[in-house]
Amino acid sequence: MFSKKKQLTSQQLFGLAVGGVLTAGNGERFDRLATRWGRFRARKMLKDSWDIENTADVYETFRWLFEEGHRTVYSDCVDRVICGNTILDDETELSVETCHVIRTNLAVFQTHGFDSWDFSRLIIAARFAFSAKFIDESAAWKWIILSAHEIQKSSTSWFDSGRSFMNGFLIWSSMLGIPEDTWVTQAYRRLHHSPDSVWRNIDWNTKLNPDGWMQSTVDTVYRGA
C-alpha cells in the first residue's frame, strides 16, 4: 500500500523556492525535501563540492555559510576595487577578470549584495545532507527555513533575491575562470522569465516563523548532533 505524499507548508515551499537557481539547475523538485539522488550519490556530491564527509563537516559548512560565507569577502573585494587597492588580506591580488566583473557590475553589486549566494547554497546543501543521511529531516528544515528568512530579510522580491545570488556567482566564477553563461545562468533565466516558475507562483511575502527555528538549530549545531 502506498503512503500518501506529504503536503508541504507554505513556509517549506518558500524555503525550497529561494534555493531556486541551484535547485532548478540540478534538476531537483520544488515540492519535496529529498533530492533525486540516493545516499551514495548525495555523499559523493557533498564530498566533491564541499569536501563534506560526515555530519561534523556538514555543520561546520552550515555555520560558515550562515555566519560568514563568501558575502563578506566579496563585499570587501568590491570596496577594494572602488578604492583602487586590489591586494587582499592574504596578500593575494584580485585577478584582472574579477576586477573587470566588479567594475562592470558595480551598481548591481551595491544594490543587491551577495546574501542570497550563501543562503541559497546552504539550502541546497541541507537537502543533499538530508539525502546523504548526514542529518535528519527536522535539522534540514530548520536550516532551510532559517536561511530562507535571512534571504527574505535582505531582499525585497524574487528578482532581488535572484540577482543577489547571481552577483555571488559572477564573482565566484570569475575567480575560478568559469564562463558566465553556464547552466547556472540558464537556470536563473528560466526561473526569472518562465510563467510556470515557482518564483512567479509563490508569494514573496510568505510569512515565515523563524522564532524557535534559530535557537534549536544553533543548539543542535554546537552540540555536534
N, C-alpha and C positions, 0 to 999 in steps of 0.2 A: 504494500500500500504506500503510495507516495505522500510525503508530507506537504502541507500547504506552504507555498512560498511566503516567507516572512515579509510583511509590508514595512518599508522604512518610513520613519517620521520625516516631517518637513526639514527638521534640523539635519538629519542624517543625509538626506538628498542634497541639501545645500552644501554640506561638508564635502561630499563626493564631487559636486559640480565645481567647487573652487579649486579642486585638484585637476581641473579640466584639461589643460593642454597636454600634460604627460599621460593622463588617463586616456584621452582620445588618441594620442599618438601611439600609445602602446596597444590600442585596440581593446581596451578594457570597458566594461559596462559601468553605467552610472546609477544602477539600481540595486547593487549588491556590494557587500564589503569585500568578499574574496576576489582575488584576481583569477584569470583563466588558467594560471599555472599551478601545478601541483607543488607539493612541499620541496622536492628536489630542485625543480627549475626555479622556484622562487628564491631558494637559498643561493643558487648559483648567480642569479641576477643581483642579489644583495651583496654577494662577495665581489662580483665583477665591478659593480657600480659604486659601492660604498665601502668596500673592504669590511663588511659586516659578516661575522662568522658565528655569532652566538647572541643570546639575549642581552648580555652586558654591552656588547658592541652596539646593539640596537638603541639602547637607552642613552649611551654616550653620544651617538649620532643625533638622536632626537633632541637631547639637551643643547648640542651645538647649534642645530638648525633653529631651535626655538629662541635661544638666548643671544646668538651671535650670527651664525651663518655667513653667507657671502655679503649680505647687505651692508655690513659695517665697513668691510674692505672696499666694496665698490663705491660707496659714498665717499670714502677717503680718496679713492682714485679720481673721482670727479673733482673734488676740491683741489687736489694736487695739479691736475691738468689746468684748471682755472687759474691757479697761482703760478703756473709755469715750472713747478717742481715735480718731475716725474720719477723721482727716486723714492721708493717705498721704504718703510721702516726696516725691512730686512736687507736693505741696500741693493735690491734688485730694481731694475728700471722698467717702467711700463713700455711695452712694445710700441713701435710706430703704428701698427694696426689698431691696438687698443686705444691709443691716444686719438687716432682718427675717428674711431667709433664714438668716443666720448664727445669730441668736438662737434661731430655731425649730429649727434642726438642729444646735445646738452639740454635743450629746453624740455624735451620729453623726459629725460632722466630726472631733472629737477622737479618736474610737475608730478610724475607718477611714482618716483622712487623705485625701490627694489624689494620691498617686503614680500610681495606675493611669490617671488622667485624662491625664497627659502621656505615659506609656509606651505606652498603648493607641493614642493618636493617632499616636505615632511608628510603630507597627506598620502601621497603615493607610496612613500617608504613604509608608512604604517600599514597600508593594505598588503604590501608584499611581506612585511614582517608577520602579519597575521597568517597569510597563506603559507609562509615558511614554518609556521608553528613556533615562532620565537616568542610571540606574545598572544594573549587570548583576545577574544572579541571585545570585551569590555575595555581593555587597555587601548586597543586600536581605535575604538570610537572616541575615547577620551581625548586622544591626541588629535584626531581628525576634527572634532568639534572645537577644541581649544585653538587649533591652527586656523580653522575657518573664522572664528571670532576675531582673531588678530587681523586677518585679511579684511574682514568686514569693517573693522575699526580704521584701517589705514587706507581703504579705498572707498569710492563713492558709488561705484557701479561695476557691472561686469566688464565693461570696456576698460575702466580704470584699473581694475584688478588684473585683467589680461595684459594690458600694456605694461604694468609693473613686472609681471612675470617675464615678458619678452625683453624688458630692459636688462634684467639679470642675465637672460640667455645671450643677449648681444655681447655683453662684456665677457661672459664665460667663454663663448665660442671664439671671440677674438683672441683671448689669451691662449687658447688651445689650437688656434689655426683652423677651426672648423667653419665651413661655409655657412653663411647666414640662412640661405634658403634650403632648409633641411626638412625632415618630417616634422620637426617641432614647429617650424614656421607654418607649414601646411596645416597642421592640426589647429594652430591658433586661428588661422584664416577661416577654417571650417566652422569653428565654434563661434567666431565673431559674425560670420555672414550667413550661415545656413539657417533657414527658417525653422528647422526642427532641432536646432541646437538646444542643449539644456540651458545654456545661458539666456536663451530667449523665452524659455518656458518655466523658469524658476524665479520667484520673486527675489530680487537682490536684498530687499529689506526683510527677509525671513527672520523672525525673531529667534535668536539663539540664547541659550541659558547656560553660560559658562560657569556660573557660581556652582561650586561643588565639583565640577569637572577639574578645575585648576588645582585645587588642594589635593584631591585624590590622585591626580596624575603625578604631581610633584612628589607626593609621599611615596607613590609606587616606584618612581624612578630612583629616588635617593635611598630607598630600602634595597634597591637592586633586585626587585622581584622579577 
